């Protein structure tokens, strides 16, 4: 009996050692995880004939600057959260995109912005909706996530919070761009109160000449295999009633989960809310075992498009695969990976 | 050759007839779909020793009245959308629950309310967040869904919309209850600014003596097999910064999809946002082929609880199965089905 026990003990000891070896192997694998960052600057009727070569060059340059900023954070061993935040800052500070400085104007002629960020490691998240005069709304969202018990703050309350936490504010003049002012006047002339009604208003076509989907987003995976996603936007030109779109909604505009992937969306926000687009991609990946590319494609073409919505999504899965897709003419987008790949694209092909 | 063609034609005709028969069978089945409604009036530290027998009787009576109201709509062939809206109205008009008249007070001593509704047939949805003085926030959410292109409106803008669409407003005095005022003073005395900080604030335990999860929700399936879900709340006592909880977030507090189920949540909202609790239940049902009961259980105990959250969910699946679960001491809840079942419960057992 004693001999039998000894054999059992040796067997258990052997198993424990075996387990330890497995763990250290896993650690080595985690350390080898490649890192990557992917960004978008909005999807819409982005066609070569609408964009001058100077503007295209400026957009490509800014997308590259944004990618490089996040990539440098990752390369230096920084977190994916810091990478996506700093990357978004570059795009928020540019007048080229519908976020921060370049945000579109609401029906009162003001920039009313939304942003959200999510940590795929802890599932922590932060969001601000309908904020005015905050230079970088994504910074306020990050502070909500890191500092207080809530996930989502809105309007005046979010601004009070941001002031208390020393987020940078800017005067209206900082956000004013002639381009956005002209867009607003054009849309106001075209759409009266009647056309705001659901029955006669077509979200998909009524803004089609406005290239309006300039929302910015970033997703990154760092050297520790942690995924983060972030989105920042000015929403829709001429929006009313303190409308909240998908960008500040966790699971619609932004989602990150180390078990699956990180996602940032851009497009007709209402359809991304109704389909929980970002969370749905994660679940297609997790439960239906589809690739990230197929998951994104399925949600855009089989769920959002049949409802009448359009736009695009970018993502990175837990194995550092980068993917994107969109059902619009184009999407400002790019990625940079530790494997050396660096891609920037604007049009469909 | 001609004879062969004739045989083929007969075969095709036979197949078409067979298909037709199948379809009519399906139609008969749809017509036979039982209808049902399930409600909650919040989850929390609801224990027998904390509640007087008079209060328990009043709560049971109001839950029954709410159930009967929605059930009557369904019995008369009305839509599940109308059923959940009218059911929620009964609870919003009662001071017993944290919604409408009985809503808790924010840090300024005002009732700041959220509500959302979703149509499982069309995936249409409507929500209002951070609204004041609206008697029945769920009615405003329904009008957002039915009338305009947006899904989610907030703050002053949502109120402007509601006024334009003739939603009923009430003075502050209507919403004032001494019980909520006392709760606010108690919490204010207990929690200073420092305890608002994430590091030292425990969402799960710090309000434990407040029975605070009085959010109301309803899910119904009608005679046409259409599922609808709705949620209405005053959020957290002493909330600041125009915090938005899970109740007005489609996929977190409310979700409905005829392909799977309808869900309404109640609890520590931040955790339901981070897990996309309502949408996650739907996907567990749809992709993992779990029963509704198991799906709800899994999301609460394996996803929300490990993060530190608590609360409950109610739901009805496409086969009119009713289910609920919660990880708190109790949840005000009940259901009524066309099979004759009528159940009202408060405590765990």
Interface residues (C-beta under 8 A of the other chain):
Chain A: X123 X124 X125 X129 X130 X146 X147 X148 X149 X150 X151 X152 X153 X154 X155 X156 X157 X158 X160 X161 X196 X197 X198 X201 X203 X239 X240 X241 X242 X243 X244 X245 X249 X250 X251 X252 X255 X269 X270 X273 X274 X275 X276 X279 X280 X283 X284 X287 X288 X307
Chain B: X123 X124 X125 X129 X130 X146 X147 X148 X149 X150 X151 X152 X153 X154 X155 X156 X157 X158 X160 X161 X196 X197 X198 X201 X203 X239 X240 X241 X242 X243 X244 X245 X249 X250 X251 X252 X255 X269 X270 X273 X274 X275 X276 X279 X280 X283 X284 X287 X288 X307
